[in-house]
Amino acid sequence: MKEITMQQCWNDLKTDHEGDLDKTALAMLGIITTGAYAMFDGEKIDRLKSEIISKFNKENDNAR
């Protein structure tokens, strides 16, 4: 099994979701919380997706 960084995971998910940041962030949230996010309320999910996009999409843009 190959280990990858969270940034590599983000990049792969973003490709899989054809650049859709919302879907990518939701998939990433599922990975980070091992699915426990399903118990969060919508407001918390939206806040966390926004934080994930801010963190990983910025790093990806800076890597170019």
JOPE-V8622 format. One record per backbone hydrogen bond with DSSP energy under -0.5 kcal/mol. CO is the residue of the C=O (numbers start at 1). NH is the residue of the N-H. E is the energy in kcal/mol with one decimal. If there is no record, write none. Layout:
co=[CO:CO]
nh=[NH:NH]
e=[E:E]
This chain:
co=[5:6:7:8:9:10:11:12:13:14:15:17:19:20:21:22:23:24:25:26:27:28:29:30:31:33:35:36:37:41:42:43:44:45:46:47:48:49:50:51:52:53:53:54:55:56:57:58:59:61]
nh=[9:10:11:12:13:14:15:16:17:19:18:20:21:24:25:26:27:28:29:30:31:32:33:35:34:36:38:39:40:45:46:47:48:49:50:51:52:53:54:55:56:57:58:58:59:60:61:62:63:64]
e=[-2.1:-2.6:-2.6:-2.5:-2.8:-2.9:-1.9:-2.6:-2.2:-3.4:-1.7:-2.1:-0.9:-2.4:-2.8:-2.1:-2.2:-2.5:-2.6:-1.9:-1.7:-2.9:-2.4:-1.5:-0.7:-2.1:-1.6:-2.1:-2.2:-2.2:-2.6:-2.2:-2.6:-2.7:-2.1:-2.2:-2.5:-2.6:-2.4:-2.3:-2.7:-1.9:-0.6:-0.7:-1.5:-2.1:-2.4:-2.3:-1.2:-0.9]
